[in-house]
Amino acid sequence: MGGHAKARGAAAALGVLGLLCAVLGAVMIVMLPSLIKQQVLKNVRVHPSSLSFNMWKEIPVPFYLSVYFFNVLNPDEVLKGKKPQVQELGPYVYREFRHKTNITFHDNDTVSFLEYRSYQFQPAKSRGSESDYVVIPNILVMSASMMMEDRPMSLKLMMTLAFTTLGQRAFMNRTVSEIMWGYDDPLMNLINKYFPGMFPFNGKFGLFAELNNSDSGLFTVFTGVKNFSRIHLVDKWNGLSKVNFWHSDQCNMINGTAGQMWAPFMTPESSLEFYSPDACRSMKLIYKESGVFEGIPTYRFVAPKTLFANGSDYPPNEGFCPCMESGIQNVSTCRFNAPLFLSHPHFYDGDPVLAEAVTGLHPNQEEHALFLDIHPVTGVPMNCSVKMQLNLYIKAVKGIGQTGSIEPVVLPLLWFGESGAMEGETLRTFYTQLVLLPKVLHYAQYVLLGLGCVLLLIPVVYQVRSQEKCYLFWSSSKKGPKNKEAIQAYSESLMTPAPKGAVLQEARL
């Protein structure tokens, strides 16, 4: 009796444990998605208590700026009307450092900040040094010539004389460092003296001079603390709700985020929209495919073909015009009226005539397409490579001798890529807390439910088997004597020989 009682107790205990496991598993299946969502919402908002706040404040991902220059091999022939021939030099790689300052929270669920950028040259990652010489168009001369195109001939002749006096030519031979970070130019000094404020350069002139050790403007973005639907979206940039560089309200709108984090819980129907102060406009990337980065599931977003399309091919871009071929965007209105154009490197995804007009360009998707890999659950970038090309529209301007007989052409100056990938301790922490732990909990809920169901069967099986034993014992006790007598009589009949000549009859059951 003692053994049966212990077995009965053990079966009951396993049944109770199974019930608890099954209930816990069922509750987890129902509640876990909601709990994970609440934790993600809590930790991606812009607030000092969130896990992502320090990542947002001081981006832990090492960013690199890789710059490729287009060295013009035949400048004298170009002045005579020949097709430009270029050679790509680089990359010249710089470590990019970003940090936010003046972080101020406001009562309307927004936070404002300045983000400073600085660059350090990385010789080990570069192909060449900053002392390398590059032949490129003289941006100041060509820009000033284009601005004078519709002015009286007398002014053009005066400008030609000024260029000659100052030793200015249509093409210049400068070092990488000078082109990037600035050089003293007598023409720039003359312009600043007689036309103050015409250019945003008070000292040296360089293509990246205004970016190094400077901020990208005062951003005000929504924190998502009170209203999660607008998390990370830009409210204002430099106090403006929209810019005034372009010719339509749609093109002047400041849409999307500041380009660092996006709203969580993305789907393939989601898009990445952000405002770029360098491009003076908002840009939208579209979903391409899902993938995995270091064990972390990602969505890859790329630029649509319409990003730099002209107004004829894509009417919403009409506000960015005056336009030329599709694949380049006129940014003169936000770049002191210089005839500058943005595009993808090597005019990738642009009208083929753009690349055909310059010898030495080889556009291809693998090297020249931009992408962002985003963790869709949190909206945090895992791996990115944003690539842009800066081009100058040049041509002969009648009356300005320095421009010679240059045939109209959009000539690439350089292209650059900003790239960064999460790594090290930041990556491991992100993977553990936001990928591994939810995955373990996801499987645990089904394991608990299955284990609970199995344990619940143990007392049921034990009870059924106990009832069978009791029934057999009861049946044998009640019918035992009669059965024994019948079996004994039958056995004796089998042992007795049959009489001689007797016919055995068929037994009937």
Secondary structure, DSSP 8 states (H G I E B T S, - for coil): -HHHHHHHHHHHHHHHHHHHHHHHHHHHHHHHHHHHHHHHHHHHSSSTTSTTHHHHHS--S-EEEEEEEEEES-HHHHHTT---BEEEEEEEEEEEEEEEEEEEE-TTSEEEEEEEEEEEE-GGG-SS-TT-EEEEE-HHHHHHHHHTTTS-HHHHHHHHHHHHHHT--SEEEEEHHHHHH-B--HHHHHHHHHSTTSSS-SS-B-TTTTTTTEEEEEEEEE-SSS-GGGTTBEEEETTBSB-SSSSSHHHHB--SB-SS---SS--TT-EEEEEETTTTEEEEEEEEEEEEETTEEEEEEE--TTTT--TTTSGGGGGG-S--STTEEE-GGGTTT--EEEESGGGTTS-HHHHHTSBT----HHHH--EEEEETTTTEEEEEEEEEEEEEEE---TT-GGGTT---EEEEEEEEEEEEE--HHHHHHHHIIIIIHHHHHHHHHHHHHHHHHHHHHHHHHHHHHHHHHHHHHHHHHHHHHHHHHHHHHHHHHHHS---TT--------
